[in-house]
């Protein structure tokens, strides 16, 4: 269980005083549950829609923490995406939500639609990474720079949270293309029907091939496009893009150049800066105590066996919740002095 830390006595006293005054402990702190143990804290976590790996993995994470502790109740909730997740923090309808680095930058800069937030955002833990690369079945295309004005390209469907970053990344490799919009699993069929020349693929956490990409590789002679050094350098130099190398050679039934530079989305869980200290510390403690079994709850969670993974690809300029900072420093020993600890509320 969680180690004793300096905030436990303060919050226990607060709950006792409220209970003595006839105020239910369930309303004492944001996210408290009114069922069962009155001191049980509810942590509502939002990711994406019900059909996504992000949501199903979060269900597994919630089950793991709930099996570990009686002090917390973690509830995995669906969401329509990053904008809705930030809105849930704004309205205090969730305690932790996941976002990605592209949106984290917009929040940090106060860009629309995040210019009027009533809270400061803090980081809790890294969830997973999605490196994106471009795929084709056109034998005449070898690199991204071969894409021209007549090439039909779907850099993820229009309206997706990933699209703006991949469109920006493409702009460094080519002067123009025809913007197509094809759902992930439909890309193989669209290529066979000559409606799509270039699509996209990803390897979750750089190693897991999603089922829709396996399907495409079985439908067409799929090839991963290489990235020229000049394009890769431009991605590195762009503060809005996170570019990392991914080994595409592990994809079955595909022709690949092996390691390629890839615009990468780092998905991290974030929270309001006023989320209760003990709730965050106890959550991370319970999760860490189950780290060896997390893969049994969902395969995507196996990466948490490595302590370093918990703080991989954290967002520049976004501080850590003070409880998370203390946990990573005192318990996991992975705190980096370049990280920022938020002021305690």
C-alpha positions as a printed NumPy array, in Angstrom:
array([[  0.   ,   0.   ,   0.   ],
       [  0.961,   3.663,  -0.15 ],
       [  3.709,   4.873,   2.105],
       [  2.862,   7.442,   4.719],
       [  3.479,  10.934,   3.46 ],
       [  3.06 ,  14.359,   4.883],
       [ -0.471,  14.986,   3.534],
       [ -2.294,  11.947,   4.913],
       [ -2.914,  13.357,   8.381],
       [ -4.122,  16.694,   7.037],
       [ -6.756,  15.132,   4.759],
       [ -7.823,  12.539,   7.351],
       [ -8.412,  15.364,   9.816],
       [-10.362,  17.306,   7.218],
       [-12.632,  14.339,   6.514],
       [-13.223,  13.761,  10.228],
       [-14.174,  17.375,  10.825],
       [-16.569,  17.367,   7.883],
       [-18.155,  14.099,   8.998],
       [-18.608,  15.434,  12.536],
       [-20.307,  18.492,  11.109],
       [-22.798,  16.256,   9.326],
       [-21.339,  16.804,   5.85 ],
       [-20.809,  13.576,   3.916],
       [-17.202,  12.789,   3.14 ],
       [-18.34 ,  11.987,  -0.388],
       [-18.744,  15.695,  -1.054],
       [-15.636,  16.791,   0.79 ],
       [-13.248,  16.365,  -2.126],
       [-13.732,  16.444,  -5.863],
       [-14.309,  12.963,  -7.17 ],
       [-15.507,  11.324,  -3.947],
       [-17.89 ,   8.396,  -4.169],
       [-21.112,   8.25 ,  -2.204],
       [-21.266,   4.451,  -2.109],
       [-19.622,   1.925,   0.182],
       [-16.707,   3.278,   2.186],
       [-17.335,   6.999,   2.739],
       [-13.602,   7.677,   2.505],
       [-13.273,   5.962,  -0.873],
       [-12.126,   8.375,  -3.559],
       [-13.468,   8.091,  -7.094],
       [-11.093,   8.788,  -9.959],
       [-12.913,   9.23 , -13.254],
       [-10.535,   8.708, -16.177],
       [-11.43 ,   9.65 , -19.741],
       [ -9.695,   8.54 , -22.93 ],
       [-11.572,   8.069, -26.201],
       [-14.539,   6.258, -27.743],
       [-15.614,   2.773, -26.644],
       [-14.193,   1.029, -29.731],
       [-10.623,   2.242, -29.212],
       [ -7.646,   0.473, -27.704],
       [ -7.142,   3.537, -25.489],
       [-10.489,   2.958, -23.8  ],
       [-10.189,  -0.823, -23.428],
       [ -6.683,  -0.469, -21.976],
       [ -7.964,   2.139, -19.545],
       [-10.659,  -0.313, -18.441],
       [ -7.876,  -2.753, -17.655],
       [ -5.944,  -0.105, -15.763],
       [ -9.022,   0.792, -13.717],
       [ -9.616,  -2.856, -12.844],
       [ -5.997,  -3.306, -11.774],
       [ -6.059,  -0.336,  -9.398],
       [ -9.472,  -1.29 ,  -8.024],
       [ -8.219,  -4.813,  -7.331],
       [ -5.236,  -3.375,  -5.461],
       [ -6.839,  -0.868,  -3.102],
       [-10.071,  -0.203,  -1.216],
       [ -9.248,   3.488,  -0.857],
       [ -9.906,   4.368,  -4.505],
       [-12.525,   3.563,  -7.09 ],
       [-11.276,   4.16 , -10.634],
       [-13.87 ,   4.495, -13.38 ],
       [-12.843,   4.324, -17.046],
       [-15.078,   6.625, -19.08 ],
       [-15.49 ,   7.175, -22.807],
       [-14.929,  10.495, -24.531],
       [-15.054,  12.055, -27.96 ],
       [-11.402,  13.094, -27.734],
       [ -8.946,  15.653, -26.468],
       [-11.147,  18.741, -26.641],
       [-13.914,  16.952, -24.746],
       [-11.39 ,  15.684, -22.206],
       [-10.08 ,  19.148, -21.424],
       [-13.693,  20.275, -21.153],
       [-14.32 ,  17.54 , -18.573],
       [-11.489,  18.923, -16.445],
       [-12.89 ,  22.419, -16.86 ],
       [-16.323,  21.313, -15.617],
       [-14.816,  18.959, -12.99 ],
       [-16.587,  15.971, -14.54 ],
       [-13.352,  13.96 , -14.562],
       [-10.24 ,  13.734, -12.407],
       [ -7.743,  12.476, -15.018],
       [ -7.934,  12.621, -18.815],
       [ -5.539,  11.718, -21.576],
       [ -4.396,  14.127, -24.245],
       [ -1.473,  14.202, -26.689],
       [  1.479,  16.509, -27.176],
       [ -0.083,  18.484, -30.051],
       [ -3.018,  19.554, -27.872],
       [ -0.807,  19.993, -24.81 ],
       [  1.059,  22.67 , -26.749],
       [ -2.207,  24.46 , -27.543],
       [ -3.249,  24.348, -23.878],
       [  0.123,  25.675, -22.784],
       [  0.013,  28.498, -25.33 ],
       [ -3.635,  29.347, -24.628],
       [ -4.58 ,  28.693, -28.244],
       [ -8.195,  28.157, -29.271],
       [-10.227,  26.396, -28.059],
       [ -8.279,  26.36 , -24.782],
       [ -7.852,  30.063, -24.155],
       [-10.313,  30.423, -21.272],
       [ -9.486,  27.534, -18.948],
       [-10.171,  28.087, -15.243],
       [ -7.409,  25.763, -14.047],
       [ -3.731,  25.011, -14.541],
       [ -3.002,  21.662, -16.19 ],
       [ -0.552,  19.217, -14.598],
       [  0.853,  15.872, -15.75 ],
       [  0.32 ,  12.546, -13.968],
       [  1.848,   9.735, -16.074],
       [  2.722,   8.672, -19.601],
       [  0.174,   6.325, -21.2  ],
       [  1.426,   5.28 , -24.633],
       [  3.011,   6.471, -27.865],
       [  1.793,   6.401, -31.45 ],
       [  4.534,   6.939, -34.056],
       [  2.953,   7.557, -37.462],
       [  4.417,   6.598, -40.83 ],
       [  3.053,   6.699, -44.371],
       [  2.095,   3.62 , -46.401],
       [  1.346,   2.928, -50.057],
       [  0.872,   0.169, -52.627],
       [  2.203,   2.358, -55.452],
       [  5.466,   0.898, -56.779],
       [  6.522,   4.331, -58.079],
       [  6.597,   5.882, -54.611],
       [  9.653,   5.291, -52.413],
       [  9.897,   8.327, -50.122],
       [  7.552,  11.035, -48.884],
       [  9.239,  13.459, -51.251],
       [  7.912,  11.419, -54.216],
       [  4.383,  12.566, -53.344],
       [  3.139,  15.122, -55.859],
       [  0.146,  17.279, -56.626],
       [ -1.748,  14.377, -58.168],
       [ -1.177,  11.949, -55.281],
       [ -4.228,  11.061, -53.185],
       [ -3.1  ,  11.139, -49.546],
       [ -5.071,  10.488, -46.36 ],
       [ -2.985,  11.713, -43.38 ],
       [ -5.651,  10.174, -41.099],
       [ -9.327,  11.069, -41.649],
       [-10.266,  14.729, -41.755],
       [-11.339,  15.894, -38.31 ],
       [ -9.135,  13.473, -36.401],
       [ -6.872,  14.873, -33.69 ],
       [ -3.86 ,  13.421, -35.476],
       [ -4.507,  15.055, -38.848],
       [ -3.145,  18.593, -38.213],
       [  0.249,  17.254, -37.107],
       [  0.589,  14.832, -40.009],
       [ -0.525,  17.477, -42.495],
       [  2.149,  19.788, -41.083],
       [  4.738,  16.999, -41.275],
       [  3.847,  16.29 , -44.91 ],
       [  4.346,  19.951, -45.754],
       [  8.078,  19.541, -45.133],
       [  8.333,  16.693, -47.664],
       [  6.128,  17.784, -50.555],
       [  4.729,  20.948, -52.08 ],
       [  1.277,  19.515, -52.567],
       [ -1.045,  16.521, -52.781],
       [ -4.731,  15.724, -53.072],
       [ -6.238,  15.542, -49.596],
       [ -8.264,  12.348, -49.209],
       [-10.097,  11.252, -46.083],
       [-10.252,   7.5  , -45.508],
       [-10.898,   5.67 , -42.24 ],
       [ -8.037,   3.555, -40.93 ],
       [ -9.457,   0.137, -41.732],
       [-10.725,   1.21 , -45.165],
       [ -7.338,   2.273, -46.519],
       [ -6.554,  -1.104, -48.123],
       [ -9.835,  -1.185, -50.009],
       [ -9.399,   2.414, -51.142],
       [ -5.926,   1.58 , -52.473],
       [ -7.273,  -1.42 , -54.38 ],
       [ -9.93 ,   0.799, -55.932],
       [ -7.328,   3.448, -56.898],
       [ -9.003,   5.991, -54.64 ],
       [ -6.006,   6.278, -52.329],
       [ -2.292,   6.37 , -53.072],
       [ -0.845,   7.048, -49.634],
       [ -2.282,   6.294, -46.208],
       [ -0.893,   5.994, -42.702],
       [  0.076,   3.351, -40.206],
       [  1.251,   3.202, -36.611],
       [  2.843,   0.821, -34.121],
       [  1.415,   1.3  , -30.662],
       [  4.25 ,   1.896, -28.204],
       [  6.561,   1.282, -31.175],
       [  5.865,  -2.476, -31.094],
       [  2.172,  -3.423, -31.32 ],
       [  0.671,  -3.647, -34.827],
       [ -3.007,  -2.602, -34.73 ],
       [ -5.465,  -5.001, -36.326],
       [ -6.469,  -2.506, -39.015],
       [ -2.863,  -2.218, -40.204],
       [ -2.554,  -6.001, -40.314],
       [ -5.699,  -6.029, -42.429],
       [ -4.256,  -3.508, -44.904],
       [ -1.061,  -5.558, -45.233],
       [ -3.167,  -8.583, -46.118],
       [ -5.227,  -6.687, -48.709],
       [ -2.516,  -4.888, -50.7  ],
       [  1.222,  -5.027, -51.369],
       [  1.828,  -2.576, -48.557],
       [  5.021,  -0.549, -48.482],
       [  6.225,   1.926, -45.865],
       [  7.568,   5.12 , -47.416],
       [ 11.056,   6.212, -46.405],
       [ 11.785,   9.7  , -45.073],
       [ 14.635,  11.777, -46.474],
       [ 17.169,  13.19 , -44.019],
       [ 16.203,  16.78 , -44.788],
       [ 12.565,  16.063, -43.963],
       [ 13.48 ,  14.235, -40.766],
       [ 15.634,  17.18 , -39.691],
       [ 12.8  ,  19.629, -40.345],
       [ 10.557,  17.545, -38.104],
       [ 13.209,  17.585, -35.391],
       [ 13.491,  21.373, -35.612],
       [  9.732,  22.008, -35.381],
       [  8.736,  22.604, -31.745],
       [  5.193,  21.5  , -32.47 ],
       [  6.226,  18.058, -33.709],
       [  7.602,  15.18 , -31.669],
       [  9.667,  13.085, -34.08 ],
       [ 11.104,   9.708, -33.107],
       [ 12.473,   6.667, -34.919],
       [ 10.354,   3.542, -35.33 ],
       [ 11.395,   0.141, -36.675],
       [  8.799,  -0.69 , -39.333],
       [ 10.615,  -3.907, -40.227],
       [  8.576,  -5.737, -37.581],
       [  5.355,  -5.353, -39.623],
       [  4.45 ,  -8.657, -41.229],
       [  3.635,  -8.893, -44.948],
       [  4.989,  -5.412, -45.68 ],
       [  7.948,  -3.953, -47.553],
       [  9.702,  -1.44 , -45.322],
       [ 12.919,   0.577, -45.14 ],
       [ 13.354,  -0.584, -41.545],
       [ 13.842,   2.332, -39.179],
       [ 12.182,   5.575, -40.25 ],
       [ 11.579,   8.931, -38.622],
       [  7.979,   9.258, -37.506],
       [  5.849,  12.119, -36.178],
       [  4.892,  10.735, -32.787],
       [  1.975,  11.404, -30.493],
       [  2.701,  10.984, -26.8  ],
       [ -0.499,  10.32 , -24.869],
       [ -0.27 ,  11.295, -21.206],
       [ -2.815,  11.545, -18.421],
       [ -3.237,  15.057, -17.067],
       [ -5.348,  16.637, -14.349],
       [ -6.317,  19.9  , -12.702],
       [ -3.628,  21.316, -10.458],
       [ -6.028,  21.204,  -7.485],
       [ -6.662,  17.444,  -7.632],
       [ -6.195,  16.05 ,  -4.122],
       [ -2.566,  15.136,  -3.328],
       [ -3.338,  11.864,  -1.521],
       [ -5.668,  10.698,  -4.301],
       [ -2.901,  11.049,  -6.897],
       [ -0.207,   9.508,  -4.685],
       [ -2.387,   6.558,  -3.703],
       [ -3.462,   6.001,  -7.307],
       [  0.133,   5.846,  -8.543],
       [  1.122,   3.605,  -5.638],
       [ -1.682,   1.118,  -6.318],
       [ -0.926,   1.137, -10.041],
       [  2.789,   0.574,  -9.44 ],
       [  2.171,  -2.298,  -7.038],
       [  0.279,  -4.048,  -9.86 ],
       [  2.848,  -3.244, -12.557],
       [  3.938,  -6.866, -13.018],
       [  0.322,  -7.906, -13.66 ],
       [ -0.852,  -4.946, -15.749],
       [ -0.272,  -6.776, -19.039],
       [ -2.726,  -9.439, -17.854],
       [ -5.421,  -6.755, -17.712],
       [ -4.505,  -5.428, -21.176],
       [ -1.502,  -6.102, -23.388],
       [ -0.845,  -2.411, -23.986],
       [ -0.108,  -1.921, -20.274],
       [  2.926,  -4.207, -20.169],
       [  5.239,  -1.244, -20.726],
       [  4.61 ,  -0.043, -17.168],
       [  6.904,  -2.752, -15.852],
       [  9.727,  -0.327, -16.67 ],
       [  9.816,   2.555, -14.197],
       [ 11.304,   4.844, -16.84 ],
       [  8.2  ,   4.423, -19.02 ],
       [  6.037,   6.266, -16.477],
       [  7.768,   9.551, -17.335],
       [  8.634,   8.931, -20.987],
       [  7.825,  11.714, -23.477],
       [  6.381,  14.109, -20.907],
       [  5.282,  17.524, -22.162],
       [  7.712,  20.428, -22.102],
       [  6.416,  23.365, -20.114],
       [  3.655,  21.415, -18.349],
       [  4.491,  20.793, -14.661],
       [  3.867,  17.563, -12.794],
       [  1.185,  17.3  , -10.149],
       [  3.114,  17.644,  -6.849],
       [  2.089,  14.145,  -5.721],
       [  3.279,  12.66 ,  -9.019],
       [  6.558,  14.554,  -8.756],
       [  7.132,  13.266,  -5.219],
       [  6.178,   9.717,  -6.209],
       [  8.588,   9.621,  -9.14 ],
       [ 11.365,  11.083,  -7.016],
       [ 10.857,   9.135,  -3.773],
       [  9.39 ,   5.836,  -4.966],
       [ 10.529,   5.191,  -8.533],
       [ 13.749,   7.204,  -8.623],
       [ 13.036,   8.459, -12.141],
       [ 12.64 ,  12.168, -11.425],
       [ 14.579,  14.353, -13.82 ],
       [ 15.792,  17.732, -12.622],
       [ 14.617,  19.17 , -15.941],
       [ 11.04 ,  18.349, -14.879],
       [  8.909,  20.961, -13.124],
       [  6.916,  20.302,  -9.945],
       [  3.69 ,  22.307,  -9.74 ],
       [  2.962,  24.396,  -6.663],
       [  0.778,  22.566,  -4.192],
       [ -2.834,  23.685,  -3.845]])
